[in-house]
Amino acid sequence: MRLAPGLLIGITVLAVAGCKDAVKETTVVPTPVRIATAVEGPAAPAIRTNGLLANKDEIRLAFKVGGVIRTIGVSEGEHVRKGQKLAEIEQTEINAQVEQAREAQEKAQRDLQRGERLYGDKVISLEQLQDLRTQLAVAAAGLRSAQFNRNYAAIVAPQDGVVLRKSAEARELVSAGAPIIVLGAQNQGFVVRAGLSDREIVQVKLGDRAEVTLDALPDQMIAAKVTEVGSAADPASGMFVIEAALDASGVPLKSGLVAKVSITPSTASASKRVYVPVSAIVEGDQSHASVYVLEQDHARRREVEVAFIDNDSVALAKGVNAGEQVVTDGSLYLEDGEKVAIVDPARSGDTAVAQR
């Protein structure tokens, strides 16, 4: 059976059009993903703990002698100046003690003068004269002691600072040496005091870098440096106390704020590991896992060895080099060699792993 030439041409055109439609249907659509850049970081995880913010120097001020408080002229939180009188004790009893000591010294002085005349007349012995001289010296020392106590019957600010705590009020009876006012010195700055376990304290050394976040200022990271490392554990808690000085000029700090501390031991910074986001890890099994590394516009699956997990990052022992780009969002839906399209490339390139 013969087909008309026009009909044959029509069938050929339809066949070609059908092939083109089939090609369009089989075109691979790239999988949308986000990526991050692997970076170098410390070879060991940071040490994290909680602590309290405090003034570097907290001075506990007390009266030298006990008695009834006459006045307390400051309140908690008040700024004071060096030399300012903060509190005073009733001095009636103290003045009486000074007067008694002065009278005793004057009597000893008169007795010595009389004794020297009697010794000159051979009435008393040299030993008796020496006893009179000793009595005068003792009386003079008693006067100096009483005057010294009177000088410390008032509490005076030894330097500029802030009144952190006040533990007594006017007309209260206090004992000698009991802290009445705790003054935070302003010129020494602030520190964070925290406790570490025995496994952590052996890694920390003086000068190690730290980062501090306050619950009151959660969005502000404050740089710090370890300035004291405890050499003995606290008997009550079993923890070793460390102190980190803050570099926080211009930050509104208050003693007693709760702080989160992240310490990077110098031993960990001596060598490096490669860090990738946790979201880049697929099918992990203990220390073995996989990631997808971006090669041009394709995702290549690569086996890696996990060293440890640090917050939202994973430190790798091997498998990925610093600077390579790994797939984060969308990695769970990929196959090896699959073509990908980067979504929001600006965000993907900038939010890799925080440099440590």
C-alpha positions in Angstrom: 0.0 0.0 0.0 1.4 3.4 -1.0 1.1 6.5 1.1 0.5 9.8 -0.4 3.6 12.0 -0.2 1.9 14.7 1.8 0.8 12.2 4.4 4.3 10.8 4.7 5.8 14.2 5.4 3.2 14.9 8.1 4.0 11.6 9.9 7.7 12.5 9.8 7.1 15.9 11.3 5.0 14.4 14.1 7.7 11.9 14.9 10.5 14.5 15.1 8.3 16.7 17.4 7.6 13.7 19.7 11.4 13.1 20.0 12.0 16.7 21.0 9.3 16.4 23.7 10.9 13.3 25.1 14.2 15.1 25.3 12.6 17.9 27.2 11.0 15.5 29.6 14.3 13.8 30.4 16.2 17.0 31.1 17.7 16.8 34.7 16.6 19.5 37.1 19.4 20.4 39.6 18.6 19.8 43.2 18.5 23.1 45.2 21.1 23.1 48.1 22.9 25.4 50.4 26.7 25.1 51.0 29.3 26.1 53.6 33.0 26.4 53.5 35.1 24.2 55.7 37.5 26.1 57.9 40.4 25.3 60.3 39.9 25.3 64.0 41.5 24.1 67.3 42.5 20.4 67.5 40.4 20.0 70.7 37.0 21.2 71.7 36.5 24.4 73.8 36.0 24.0 77.5 32.5 25.4 78.5 31.3 26.2 81.9 29.1 28.7 83.8 30.3 31.3 86.3 29.6 34.6 88.0 30.7 38.1 87.0 32.6 40.0 89.8 34.8 43.0 90.3 38.5 42.0 90.2 39.0 43.5 93.6 36.2 43.2 96.2 37.3 44.9 99.4 35.5 43.9 102.6 35.5 46.9 105.0 35.0 46.5 108.7 35.6 48.4 112.0 38.8 47.7 113.9 36.8 47.6 117.2 33.3 46.4 118.0 30.5 48.7 119.1 27.3 50.4 118.0 27.1 51.9 114.5 26.5 55.6 114.6 26.0 56.2 110.9 26.2 54.5 107.5 26.2 57.1 104.8 26.1 55.0 101.6 23.6 52.6 99.9 24.2 49.5 97.8 25.1 50.4 94.2 26.3 53.9 95.1 29.6 55.1 93.6 32.1 56.4 96.1 35.4 58.3 95.9 38.7 57.5 97.6 38.8 59.0 101.1 35.1 59.3 101.4 33.7 58.3 104.9 31.3 55.4 104.5 30.4 54.5 108.1 31.2 55.5 111.7 30.9 53.8 115.0 29.9 55.4 118.3 33.2 56.8 119.8 32.1 57.4 123.4 33.7 54.2 124.7 36.7 54.6 122.4 37.4 58.1 123.5 37.2 57.0 127.1 39.8 54.3 126.4 42.1 56.9 124.8 41.7 59.2 127.8 42.4 56.3 130.2 45.6 55.5 128.3 46.7 59.1 128.3 46.2 59.4 132.0 48.1 56.2 132.6 51.0 57.5 130.5 51.1 60.8 132.4 51.2 59.0 135.7 54.0 56.8 134.5 55.9 59.9 133.4 55.5 61.5 136.9 56.5 58.2 138.6 59.7 58.1 136.5 60.6 61.6 137.2 60.2 61.0 141.0 62.1 57.8 140.7 65.0 59.5 139.0 65.3 62.0 141.9 65.1 59.2 144.4 67.8 57.2 142.6 70.0 60.3 142.6 69.6 60.5 146.4 70.4 56.7 146.7 66.9 56.0 148.0 65.9 53.4 145.3 67.9 50.9 143.4 68.7 50.9 139.7 66.4 47.9 139.2 63.5 50.0 140.6 64.3 52.9 138.3 64.4 50.5 135.3 60.9 49.2 136.3 59.6 52.8 136.3 61.0 53.3 132.8 59.4 50.1 131.6 56.0 51.2 133.0 56.2 54.5 131.1 57.0 52.6 127.9 54.1 50.3 128.4 51.7 53.2 129.1 52.9 55.0 126.0 52.3 51.9 123.9 48.8 51.6 125.3 48.0 55.2 124.4 49.2 54.6 120.8 47.0 51.5 120.6 44.0 53.3 121.8 44.6 56.2 119.4 45.1 53.7 116.5 41.7 52.0 117.3 40.0 55.4 117.4 41.4 56.2 113.9 39.7 53.0 112.6 36.4 53.7 114.3 35.3 55.0 110.9 35.3 53.2 107.5 36.8 55.3 104.7 36.9 54.2 101.0 40.4 53.1 100.2 39.8 53.8 96.5 37.1 54.8 94.0 34.5 52.1 93.6 30.9 50.9 93.9 29.2 49.6 97.1 28.3 46.0 96.2 26.8 44.9 99.6 25.9 46.4 102.9 25.4 44.0 105.8 24.4 46.3 108.7 22.4 49.5 109.4 22.8 52.4 111.9 22.4 51.6 115.6 23.3 47.9 115.1 25.9 46.4 117.4 28.7 44.8 115.4 31.8 42.9 116.4 35.4 43.8 115.6 36.4 42.7 112.1 32.9 41.8 110.9 32.5 43.0 107.2 30.1 45.9 107.1 30.5 47.1 103.5 31.9 45.3 100.4 33.4 47.7 97.9 34.1 46.8 94.3 37.1 48.7 93.0 36.5 50.4 89.6 40.0 50.6 88.3 40.6 46.8 88.3 37.8 45.9 85.9 35.7 42.7 86.0 36.4 39.0 86.0 34.4 35.8 85.7 35.0 33.1 88.3 34.0 29.6 87.4 34.7 26.0 88.4 36.3 23.3 86.2 36.6 19.6 86.7 40.0 17.8 87.1 40.0 16.7 83.4 39.5 20.3 82.3 41.8 22.2 84.7 44.9 20.3 83.5 44.3 21.7 80.0 44.0 25.4 81.0 46.9 27.7 81.4 47.4 31.3 82.2 46.8 33.5 79.2 44.4 31.1 77.4 41.8 32.9 75.4 38.1 32.8 76.4 34.8 34.1 75.3 32.1 35.2 77.7 28.4 35.5 77.2 26.1 37.0 79.8 22.5 35.9 80.3 21.6 39.6 80.7 23.3 40.4 77.3 22.9 37.2 75.2 23.8 38.8 71.9 27.1 40.3 73.0 30.3 38.2 73.0 33.0 39.5 75.3 36.6 38.6 74.9 38.5 37.4 78.0 41.8 35.9 79.1 42.5 33.4 81.9 44.4 35.2 84.7 44.1 32.7 87.6 44.1 28.9 87.6 43.3 27.2 90.9 45.9 24.7 92.2 43.6 23.0 94.7 40.0 21.9 94.5 37.3 23.5 96.5 36.6 21.0 99.4 32.8 21.6 99.1 32.3 21.2 95.4 35.5 19.4 94.2 35.9 21.9 91.4 39.0 24.0 90.6 38.3 27.7 90.4 39.6 29.7 87.5 39.4 33.5 86.8 39.1 35.2 83.5 39.6 38.9 83.1 37.2 40.6 80.7 38.0 43.1 78.0 34.7 44.9 78.1 35.1 48.7 77.9 31.8 50.3 77.4 29.7 47.3 78.3 27.3 47.9 81.2 28.6 45.2 83.6 27.3 44.5 87.1 28.8 42.2 89.8 26.8 39.0 90.2 25.7 38.5 86.6 25.5 34.9 85.4 28.0 34.2 82.6 28.7 31.4 80.2 32.4 30.9 79.5 34.1 29.2 76.6 37.8 28.6 77.0 40.2 27.7 74.2 43.2 25.9 75.7 46.5 26.9 74.2 47.3 23.2 73.8 44.3 22.8 71.5 45.4 25.8 69.4 48.9 24.3 68.8 47.4 22.1 66.0 44.4 22.4 63.7 41.5 20.4 62.5 38.9 21.1 59.7 35.4 22.1 60.9 32.2 21.7 58.9 28.6 22.3 60.1 26.7 19.5 61.7 24.1 19.7 58.9 26.7 18.7 56.4 27.1 15.2 58.0 25.0 12.3 56.5 24.8 8.7 57.6 27.2 8.9 60.5 28.3 5.7 62.3 30.4 6.5 65.4 33.5 8.2 64.0 32.7 7.4 60.4 30.4 9.6 58.3 29.9 11.1 54.9 29.6 14.6 53.4 28.8 15.9 50.0 31.6 18.1 48.6 30.8 20.6 45.8 32.7 20.0 42.6 31.7 22.7 40.1 27.9 22.1 39.9 27.9 18.5 41.2 27.8 17.0 44.7 30.4 14.3 45.3 30.0 12.0 48.2 33.1 11.7 50.4 33.9 9.5 53.4 35.2 11.5 56.5 36.4 10.7 60.0 34.8 12.6 62.8 37.1 13.8 65.7 34.5 15.4 67.9 31.4 17.6 67.8 31.6 21.1 69.1 28.2 22.9 69.4 26.9 23.2 65.9 30.1 22.2 64.2 31.9 18.9 63.6 35.7 18.6 63.7 37.1 16.2 61.1 40.2 14.1 61.5 40.4 13.5 57.7 38.3 13.6 54.5 37.9 17.3 53.8 40.4 20.1 53.4 40.0 23.7 54.6 38.5 25.9 51.9 36.4 23.1 50.3 32.7 23.7 50.1 30.3 21.1 51.5 26.5 20.8 51.1 24.5 21.6 54.2 20.7 22.1 53.5 19.6 19.4 51.1 22.4 17.0 51.7 20.1 14.2 52.9 18.3 14.1 49.5 21.4 13.8 47.3 23.0 11.0 45.5 26.7 10.8 44.5 27.4 13.0 41.4 24.0 14.6 41.4 23.8 18.0 39.8 22.9 20.8 42.3 21.9 24.4 42.2 23.1 26.7 45.1 20.2 28.5 46.8 21.0 31.9 48.2 24.8 31.7 47.4 25.6 34.8 49.4 24.3 33.2 52.6 25.9 29.9 51.8 29.3 31.3 51.3 29.3 33.5 54.4 27.7 31.2 57.0 30.0 28.3 56.8 31.6 27.6 60.1 32.6 30.3 62.5 36.4 30.8 62.4 38.0 29.6 65.7 
